[in-house]
Amino acid sequence: MAEHHLMTPLTEADVEKLKTGDVVFISGHIYTARDAAHKRLVEALDAGNPLPFDLKGALIYYVGPSPAPPGRPIGSAGPTTSYRMDTYAPRLHSLGLKGSIGKGKRNDAVKAALAEYKAVYLGATGGAGALLSQRITDAKVIAYEDLGPEAIRELTVKDFPLLVINDCHGGELYVKPNLG
Amino acid sequence: MKIVQAKDIREAVAAMCIAANRELPADVRAAFEAAHAAEETPAAKEIFRQLLENADLARDTGLPLCQDCGLAVFFVEVGEDVRVEGSTLREAINDGMITGYKDGFLRKSSCDPFTRKNTGDNSPSIIHFDIVPGDKLKITMMAKGGGSENMSRVTMLAPAQGWKGIKDFVVNRVAEAGPNPCPPTIVGVGIGGNFELAAVNSKKALMRELDDKHPDPEIAKLEDELLAAINALGIGPMGLGGKTTSLAVKILIAPCHLASLPLAVNIQCHSARHKEVIF
């Protein structure tokens, strides 16, 4: 298992060298979006409106952070379960999104999109929100503020620790349950 | 007749909500430590190392263990000889929850099911009341996250399916959930009752301590059998493979209709946050 330190935005070459099981430390900007924000992103695309951030090379983090206490940029910020965004992810990948960060399984359509558009699905440790927040140095809401925890935030991260769950070569990290 | 002031209930509930979200229960921490030692792969060990570090950080910084601070679920045992003064008991609990989630910088996760608009204060709390003999008021709070709740199910088996049907359903549910509910999980199983009682019991079962043996040795054996079958799945922490898919299985049974074998599986993530207070 290799270890990579990458800066956003990601390039196709960055993504191609990532293999299932590799550890990745991301630095730079990543964008938060979960259920309600994805619905609005797709509605914006349908209406031909610009998106609040550039999808090219971008990483979306499926997270709804807890409120920032005084003196901190953000509250706890671990991943939410990714399958709920499966319905939106392939379209975003087709427009340049290079990766998503979450936890849990993706469907076949997402895995096919990762291969077709050279993108990656990265896992963060679920339920380690306090720990993960320590690698976030800045957070600002850039769209859909009315969604509260579901608003889109631009996060500045330093060595944000992730695992490659699904790479662009068809790899899958999650084990198949042994049903005997 | 014991009089309990609504103000005292509000304060106790607010404090419970904050403490539950910041403090990993001692039994869960002990289970993490044991699992960290027992797991053999670096990936599985690393997850437990991170979860222990996360618990230390939450305790030391006041950040919640998990950003999903859950819907606030309460089980309340109200003694017949208890009277609440100052507001209704329901209002006292819900107002205390709102204060706790605000003052503790906890995430508000309650929304309208159609518009998905956030209610803004995590209300309403989900409160289950039980009237019991005596003059005590016991309030148990659980912060229940959405990811693990989504992996939970209720089913109505045919009586002929019996224990094998129950076991197959529970194990298959955990297998199908895989990495999604943040394993290692705790699995609450409600057997019998009816459609809604099985579900409530499956959640109530999660309030027991991890090492609490079921008082009925036959049921305790079934809990062990289910846990062994679940951990044989090999899903492991966060679905990365390993021995620890679940930390415990807790069963709560109730008599049911001649025609039915109701069964509910409530999956709890490893961030098993609950507290109780007794007046």
Boltz contact constraints between the chains, C-beta under 6 A:
constraints:
  - contact:
      token1: [A, 36]
      token2: [B, 116]
      max_distance: 6.0
  - contact:
      token1: [A, 65]
      token2: [B, 67]
      max_distance: 6.0
  - contact:
      token1: [A, 66]
      token2: [B, 64]
      max_distance: 6.0
  - contact:
      token1: [A, 66]
      token2: [B, 67]
      max_distance: 6.0
  - contact:
      token1: [A, 66]
      token2: [B, 107]
      max_distance: 6.0
  - contact:
      token1: [A, 67]
      token2: [B, 105]
      max_distance: 6.0
  - contact:
      token1: [A, 69]
      token2: [B, 105]
      max_distance: 6.0
  - contact:
      token1: [A, 75]
      token2: [B, 63]
      max_distance: 6.0
  - contact:
      token1: [A, 75]
      token2: [B, 105]
      max_distance: 6.0
  - contact:
      token1: [A, 76]
      token2: [B, 63]
      max_distance: 6.0
  - contact:
      token1: [A, 76]
      token2: [B, 64]
      max_distance: 6.0
  - contact:
      token1: [A, 76]
      token2: [B, 67]
      max_distance: 6.0
  - contact:
      token1: [A, 77]
      token2: [B, 67]
      max_distance: 6.0
  - contact:
      token1: [A, 78]
      token2: [B, 66]
      max_distance: 6.0
  - contact:
      token1: [A, 78]
      token2: [B, 67]
      max_distance: 6.0
  - contact:
      token1: [A, 81]
      token2: [B, 147]
      max_distance: 6.0
  - contact:
      token1: [A, 81]
      token2: [B, 180]
      max_distance: 6.0
  - contact:
      token1: [A, 104]
      token2: [B, 179]
      max_distance: 6.0
  - contact:
      token1: [A, 104]
      token2: [B, 180]
      max_distance: 6.0
  - contact:
      token1: [A, 105]
      token2: [B, 178]
      max_distance: 6.0
  - contact:
      token1: [A, 125]
      token2: [B, 50]
      max_distance: 6.0
  - contact:
      token1: [A, 126]
      token2: [B, 182]
      max_distance: 6.0
  - contact:
      token1: [A, 127]
      token2: [B, 66]
      max_distance: 6.0
  - contact:
      token1: [A, 127]
      token2: [B, 182]
      max_distance: 6.0
  - contact:
      token1: [A, 127]
      token2: [B, 269]
      max_distance: 6.0
  - contact:
      token1: [A, 127]
      token2: [B, 270]
      max_distance: 6.0
  - contact:
      token1: [A, 127]
      token2: [B, 271]
      max_distance: 6.0
  - contact:
      token1: [A, 128]
      token2: [B, 50]
      max_distance: 6.0
  - contact:
      token1: [A, 128]
      token2: [B, 54]
      max_distance: 6.0
  - contact:
      token1: [A, 129]
      token2: [B, 66]
      max_distance: 6.0
  - contact:
      token1: [A, 129]
      token2: [B, 67]
      max_distance: 6.0
  - contact:
      token1: [A, 130]
      token2: [B, 54]
      max_distance: 6.0
  - contact:
      token1: [A, 130]
      token2: [B, 57]
      max_distance: 6.0
  - contact:
      token1: [A, 130]
      token2: [B, 58]
      max_distance: 6.0
  - contact:
      token1: [A, 130]
      token2: [B, 63]
      max_distance: 6.0
  - contact:
      token1: [A, 131]
      token2: [B, 50]
      max_distance: 6.0
  - contact:
      token1: [A, 131]
      token2: [B, 53]
      max_distance: 6.0
  - contact:
      token1: [A, 131]
      token2: [B, 54]
      max_distance: 6.0
  - contact:
      token1: [A, 131]
      token2: [B, 57]
      max_distance: 6.0
  - contact:
      token1: [A, 148]
      token2: [B, 118]
      max_distance: 6.0
  - contact:
      token1: [A, 149]
      token2: [B, 107]
      max_distance: 6.0
  - contact:
      token1: [A, 174]
      token2: [B, 179]
      max_distance: 6.0
  - contact:
      token1: [A, 174]
      token2: [B, 239]
      max_distance: 6.0
  - contact:
      token1: [A, 175]
      token2: [B, 234]
      max_distance: 6.0
  - contact:
      token1: [A, 175]
      token2: [B, 241]
      max_distance: 6.0
  - contact:
      token1: [A, 177]
      token2: [B, 175]
      max_distance: 6.0
  - contact:
      token1: [A, 177]
      token2: [B, 233]
      max_distance: 6.0
  - contact:
      token1: [A, 177]
      token2: [B, 235]
      max_distance: 6.0
  - contact:
      token1: [A, 178]
      token2: [B, 233]
      max_distance: 6.0
  - contact:
      token1: [A, 178]
      token2: [B, 234]
      max_distance: 6.0
